[in-house]
Amino acid sequence: MRILATQRLEVDVTDKDLGSALFQKVVQMLGGIDDAGLDWYTCGKDVYIGRNKEWQVASDPDIATLVDAANILLYGERLTLD
């Protein structure tokens, strides 16, 4: 699909909307993972669902960066596991 803009367009996007969109992109990149409504955590380049290291869903620094950005937008902080 190609869209041609002929006028300037301004759109307001809330932090919550942008954070949710980032999470949707991560889920798409990972093949549609069902997180059961749990929060996503990072530890370095690793990404986990919930506070359980057994539920690792990715080991990719780019995915971890997107998850950190989404958490900052939604919760005001990174959610990390030690």
Sine and cosine of phi, psi and omega as CSV:
sin_phi,cos_phi,sin_psi,cos_psi,sin_omega,cos_omega
0.00,0.00,0.67,-0.74,0.03,-1.00
-0.83,-0.56,0.75,-0.66,0.01,-1.00
-0.86,-0.51,0.77,-0.64,0.02,-1.00
-0.94,-0.34,0.88,-0.47,0.01,-1.00
-1.00,-0.01,0.77,-0.64,0.02,-1.00
-0.94,-0.34,-0.17,0.99,0.03,-1.00
-0.69,-0.73,0.42,-0.91,0.07,-1.00
-0.94,0.34,0.66,-0.75,-0.03,-1.00
-0.78,-0.63,0.79,-0.61,0.07,-1.00
-0.94,-0.34,0.71,-0.71,-0.02,-1.00
-0.75,-0.66,0.75,-0.66,0.08,-1.00
-1.00,-0.01,0.80,-0.59,0.04,-1.00
-0.82,-0.58,0.80,-0.60,0.00,-1.00
-0.97,0.23,0.33,-0.94,0.07,-1.00
-0.85,0.53,-0.65,0.76,-0.01,-1.00
-0.89,0.46,-0.70,0.72,0.02,-1.00
-0.89,0.45,-0.67,0.74,-0.01,-1.00
-0.93,0.37,-0.67,0.74,0.05,-1.00
-0.88,0.48,-0.68,0.73,0.04,-1.00
-0.90,0.44,-0.64,0.77,0.03,-1.00
-0.90,0.44,-0.63,0.78,0.05,-1.00
-0.89,0.45,-0.69,0.72,0.05,-1.00
-0.88,0.47,-0.65,0.76,0.04,-1.00
-0.87,0.49,-0.63,0.77,0.02,-1.00
-0.91,0.40,-0.67,0.74,0.03,-1.00
-0.89,0.46,-0.71,0.70,0.02,-1.00
-0.86,0.51,-0.68,0.74,0.04,-1.00
-0.88,0.47,-0.70,0.72,-0.01,-1.00
-0.90,0.45,-0.49,0.87,-0.03,-1.00
-1.00,-0.09,0.16,0.99,0.10,-0.99
1.00,0.06,0.37,0.93,0.10,-0.99
1.00,0.07,0.66,0.75,0.01,-1.00
-0.89,0.46,0.67,-0.75,0.09,-1.00
-1.00,-0.08,0.92,-0.39,-0.05,-1.00
-1.00,-0.02,0.03,1.00,0.02,-1.00
0.81,0.59,0.45,0.89,0.03,-1.00
0.98,0.18,0.14,0.99,0.00,-1.00
-0.99,0.12,0.41,-0.91,0.06,-1.00
-0.96,0.29,0.38,-0.92,0.03,-1.00
-0.96,-0.27,0.68,-0.74,-0.04,-1.00
-0.83,-0.56,0.41,-0.91,0.07,-1.00
-0.82,-0.57,0.41,-0.91,0.14,-0.99
-0.55,-0.83,0.99,-0.11,-0.12,-0.99
0.92,0.40,-0.83,-0.56,-0.01,-1.00
-1.00,-0.03,-0.01,1.00,-0.05,-1.00
-1.00,-0.05,0.58,-0.81,-0.03,-1.00
-0.83,-0.55,0.72,-0.70,-0.04,-1.00
-0.78,-0.63,0.48,-0.88,0.14,-0.99
-0.98,-0.20,0.78,-0.62,-0.08,-1.00
0.96,0.28,0.03,-1.00,-0.02,-1.00
-1.00,-0.01,0.69,0.72,-0.09,-1.00
-0.76,-0.65,0.90,-0.44,-0.02,-1.00
-0.93,0.37,-0.18,0.98,0.07,-1.00
-0.97,0.24,-0.28,0.96,-0.05,-1.00
-0.98,-0.21,0.75,0.66,0.03,-1.00
-0.96,0.28,0.75,-0.66,-0.02,-1.00
-0.92,-0.40,-0.24,0.97,0.01,-1.00
-0.33,-0.95,0.45,-0.90,0.13,-0.99
-0.71,-0.70,0.96,0.30,-0.12,-0.99
-0.57,-0.82,0.84,-0.54,-0.05,-1.00
-0.89,0.46,-0.52,0.86,0.02,-1.00
-0.94,0.34,-0.67,0.74,0.05,-1.00
-0.90,0.44,-0.68,0.73,0.01,-1.00
-0.88,0.48,-0.63,0.78,0.03,-1.00
-0.90,0.44,-0.68,0.73,0.04,-1.00
-0.89,0.45,-0.67,0.74,0.02,-1.00
-0.90,0.43,-0.69,0.73,0.05,-1.00
-0.87,0.49,-0.70,0.72,0.00,-1.00
-0.89,0.46,-0.68,0.73,0.01,-1.00
-0.89,0.45,-0.69,0.73,0.01,-1.00
-0.90,0.43,-0.63,0.78,0.04,-1.00
-0.89,0.46,-0.68,0.73,0.01,-1.00
-0.92,0.39,-0.63,0.78,-0.06,-1.00
-0.99,0.12,-0.64,0.77,-0.15,-0.99
-0.88,-0.48,-0.11,0.99,0.00,-1.00
0.99,0.16,0.17,0.99,0.02,-1.00
-0.29,-0.96,0.33,-0.94,0.14,-0.99
-0.96,0.28,0.53,-0.85,0.14,-0.99
-0.95,-0.31,0.94,-0.35,-0.10,-0.99
-0.84,-0.54,0.45,-0.89,0.13,-0.99
-0.96,-0.29,0.59,-0.81,0.03,-1.00
-1.00,-0.09,0.00,0.00,0.00,0.00
